[in-house]
Amino acid sequence: MQKQNQNYTIPIIVMFLLFFMIAFVTNFAGSMGVIVTNQFGASKALSQLGSLANFIAYACMGIPAGLILKRKGYKFTALSAVTIGLMGVAIQFLSGYMQSFAVYVAGAFVAGFSMCMLNIVVNPMLNTLGGGGNRGNQLVQLGGSCNSIGGTIAPILLGYLIGGSIENATVSSAAPAMIIAMSIFALAFVVIVLTKIPEPHMETAEERQARRSGTLTKDSHSPLSFRHFVLGAIAIFFYVGVEVGIPNMSNIYMSEDPNVGPAVAGTFIAAYWFLMMCGRLIGGAIGGKVSSKAMLSTASMVAILFILCLILIPESVTVHVLGATVPLKMLFMFLTGLCTSVMWGAIFNLAADGLGKYTPMASGIFMALVCGGGILPFIQGLVADGIGVIGSYWIIIIGLAYILFYALVGSKNVNKDIPVE
């Protein structure tokens, strides 16, 4: 057993590195909402177009990436993902100098293909290396901590580059952060090339030959045959929308406040992602003992309570933080990070439970539903344009309510009669 653990150490570290890149690039796109609001005069809804493009790419690439993973393996998929990610960030980098909102959105879309492919690699790989169950959830939670580190750094860096006034927010001002992202992608490519990664779900030579000759027997079942997986994929749609929508709208809300500004707002958003990191470390520490169902249901209920506080506490109630006067309700925004921190790993663990050979395709379908991270914030932006940013958080309440339903009811595997070997 000791030898096996040593053999898996390097692949696990590589998966953690890729988890970092997913959040860094994704949160970078989210934080760019402040920039496009200023430079391109975008509305609150259009300010989320970069995130929407980033996550819509998941809907386009989720299932194809699952097929790539099955046929080419984890290493090939990861190398392709970091290459595409570098290209996507490079296009966003050029958009600042071309003064083109369309080019920026195109870059976010290309980067989204990369994030989708990376997610398809890291989640099933960590779950598999952990042997599924509580241990699999524990590894995914620890990997999520690396994800949160990337998510914490991105808004702080962007807020620092913009400075204290939203009038300084341009794509060009964010250029150093994009250069860092491209450098990390290049480094990740080299590390992956030099690392031996196990391929537990790659198709066999016999399966490949049968597929090419057209004699491969069609399976009578699929991941969609499992009710708990279908409901879990929907839960991921809502979860990613909740995770992204909470800080994105708060960033715009605080950046537009003359008493706060982009720099302080960026620090607050970073605090949200930092608490997500803390929550995932806690989740990783207790994940071997606490069930995913208990973790998810508790986190959902507390998150609903925090968002209700954000909505209902009057804006006139303020606190003095970081040299700025900030509405008290915003403290509950970043406290919610403690709750959203453990949701991804718990939902994935519950939804993938008992899927066996259907795991690669399930992962692709799962990632397609991550498009909720763009769709839900865009809907929230439309609501914010109509009734205000704070009122738009009722969309978040709806998403959290479904996640709670999944934890309590929808996560039970009622299709254990389906062969999965």
C-alpha positions, -999 to +999 in steps of 0.1 A: +000+000+000+029+023+008+044+018-026+011+025-043+007+058-024+043+068-034+035+060-070+004+082-070+020+112-053+032+129-084+000+124-104-019+139-074+004+169-073-001+175-110-039+173-106-037+199-078-017+222-101-043+219-128-070+226-102-052+259-094-052+269-131-089+263-135-098+288-108-071+313-117-083+317-153-120+313-145-120+339-117-099+362-139-127+362-164-152+369-136-132+398-122-129+413-157-166+423-154-155+455-137-131+463-166-156+457-194-182+478-175-158+508-176-139+503-209-167+491-231-197+506-212-213+472-207-244+468-186-244+445-155-257+417-177-232+423-205-204+426-179-210+389-173-206+380-210-170+370-206-180+345-178-210+334-199-187+327-229-162+309-207-189+286-193-209+281-225-177+265-238-184+238-212-218+230-228-200+228-262-170+208-251-182+187-221-193+156-240-166+157-267-139+161-240-153+130-223-148+111-255-113+124-258-106+113-222-119+079-230-100+074-262-068+094-256-064+093-219-057+118-191-023+129-202-033+138-238-064+155-226-045+176-200-018+186-225-044+197-251-062+216-223-032+237-212-023+245-248-058+257-256-058+277-223-027+295-233-043+304-266-074+317-249-056+340-225-034+352-253-065+363-273-079+381-242-045+398-239-047+411-275-082+424-270-069+452-248-047+465-275-072+460-302-099+478-281-123+451-290-150+437-266-158+409-292-122+397-292-122+396-254-153+375-254-138+352-280-108+347-258-129+339-228-148+313-249-115+296-260-102+297-224-135+280-214-127+250-236-095+246-217-112+249-183-138+223-193-111+198-204-090+203-173-121+197-151-128+165-169-093+154-162-088+164-125-121+154-109-124+117-120-086+112-116-085+124-080-117+105-072-102+074-088-068+078-071-086+081-038-106+049-045-139+067-046-161+070-015-151+093+014-114+090+004-122+101-031-142+130-018-113+139+005-088+142-024-112+162-045-117+186-015-079+190-011-076+196-048-103+221-045-081+240-019-056+245-047-084+257-068-093+282-042-057+295-040-059+304-077-093+319-072-080+340-043-050+354-061-069+364-093-092+391-079-065+405-056-041+408-085-067+423-108-079+448-081-043+458-074-036+464-111-068+485-116-062+505-084-086+526-064-108+540-091-130+522-116-121+548-142-086+531-144-102+497-153-090+487-188-080+454-203-045+467-208-042+473-171-048+436-165-020+426-190+005+415-163-020+391-148-026+376-183+012+372-188+014+353-155-015+330-166+002+322-199+035+315-181+018+291-157+001+273-186+035+269-203+050+256-171+021+232-166+026+218-201+063+209-194+054+193-160+027+172-175+049+160-204+075+148-178+050+132-155+037+096-157-001+097-152-021+065-147-048+058-173-075+038-155-104+046-178-087+047-212-102+024-238-084-009-244-068-020-276-096-044-282-122-017-276-104+006-300-102-021-327-139-029-323-148+008-325-128+013-357-142-018-373-178-009-363-182-041-343-183-025-308-213-036-290-236-007-281-242-005-244-279-006-234-272+019-206-254+052-201-247+077-173-281+091-180-296+058-169-287+067-133-312+091-117-288+103-090-263+112-117-289+132-138-300+151-107-264+156-097-255+171-131-284+196-126-271+203-091-237+212-106-254+236-130-269+254-101-238+251-079-213+267-104-238+295-111-241+301-073-204+300-068-196+325-096-227+347-092-221+355-055-187+372-059-192+386-095-223+407-086-208+417-053-176+429-071-197+452-094-218+464-065-188+474-043-167+487-072-194+512-082-196+524-046-174+555-043-168+547-006-153+513-016-138+511-051-122+483-072-091+477-050-111+471-018-138+452-037-111+429-052-098+422-017-133+414-005-138+390-034-105+374-027-116+369+009-146+349-005-122+326-024-098+325+005-126+312+028-134+287+001-098+275+003-102+273+041-135+254+038-119+229+014-090+223+037-115+216+064-135+194+041-103+175+031-094+170+067-129+156+077-138+142+043-127+107+053-151+107+083-181+128+072-203+117+044-207+138+013-245+139+019-241+154+054-214+178+042-236+191+013-269+194+032-253+213+060-233+237+037-265+244+016-286+253+046-260+276+061-254+292+027-291+300+024-290+317+058-260+338+048-276+349+015-308+359+033-287+381+056-271+396+025-305+404+010-324+415+042-298+436+062-303+473+053-276+489+032-274+517+057-258+494+082-221+497+075-187+487+089-153+502+085-129+477+068-096+481+049-099+519+052-134+519+035-170+521+047-186+488+035-222+476+039-224+450+066-243+427+043-212+422+022-195+404+051-220+376+046-210+375+009-175+362+016-186+341+046-207+321+021-174+310+006-171+286+036-203+269+024-197+268-014-162+254-007-172+218-002-202+217-026-183+208-058-165+178-044-195+165-025-219+168-055-193+151-078-187+123-053-224+117-049-232+118-086-203+096-096-210+070-070-216+035-084-210+046-121-180+023-127-172+021-165-196+050-172-174+075-153-155+091-182-187+098-202-204+109-170-176+133-164-181+148-198-219+153-193-211+167-158-188+193-173-213+203-199-236+213-171-209+236-157-222+261-182-245+272-153-215+292-141-221+315-171-259+312-175-270+318-139-248+349-134-260+363-167-296+358-156-286+374-122-272+403-141-305+408-161-323+408-128-298+432-113-304+456-142-341+455-134-344+455-096-308+460-084-279+439-075-291+429-040-325+418-053-307+396-079-295+374-050-329+356-049-316+338-080-288+325-057-314+313-031-332+293-058-300+276-068-291+268-032-326+254-025-321+228-054-287+218-041-302+212-007-329+190-023-302+170-041-283+164-009-314+152+010-333+134-016-319+133-051-285+119-044-297+083-036-286+057-061-318+039-071-303+022-101-279-003-085-292-031-107-274-017-137-241-035-144-211-011-142-181-034-147 
